[in-house]
Amino acid sequence: MRELDERSWAEAIGMYERRHTIAKVTARKHADWALDVYTLMRGDTPDVRGWRVNDPYVEEPERRDDPFHPFTVLPSNHAKADEFRLRLFEIPRASAKRLLVALSTPWIDVERVPDFEESRARLEEKADTVLSRFPESSRFYANTGRKSADLDYYKRITSCTEVSVYTWDPGLVLVSETEVGMVWSFIAW
């Protein structure tokens, strides 16, 4: 794996540029990390290190009216943060890696990618780069149901608890002592 720097980060989150996926990181300023997710949900939030952000909604008209578009479940205070956290379940680092890869695929479904084995190593290397920003003590949360920790994200993801205007929006929150990140994908069927 390459050393983490601005360039390797940009290349890694580049795997999301063909998807409706928001990928970015902010500083952790609260003991309750969900309050920092609120900051990430705001469209104009830059990366805390000044590195690349992937946000396909930057120029969308809806964003002018609502800076949090497409998110609707906003952890803006402690009560709403509690509600938001109820939609997420902790997953191990190895599962987070697979979910990061799955979120980069069409339809967020690795099984539907005909040449996945040819691109698997490259995508996993990019996922490792994303994860390298979050030390071993970091925690990871997905909105893919109560059994999230046991899921194989290289199999079809069958459920998610939506936090946006879309009917399907699986995502991952990455939490360290100093930073909070999100990689959130959206499909409007």
Order of alpha helices (4+ residues) and beta strands (2+ residues): alpha-beta-alpha-alpha-alpha-beta-alpha-alpha-beta-beta-beta
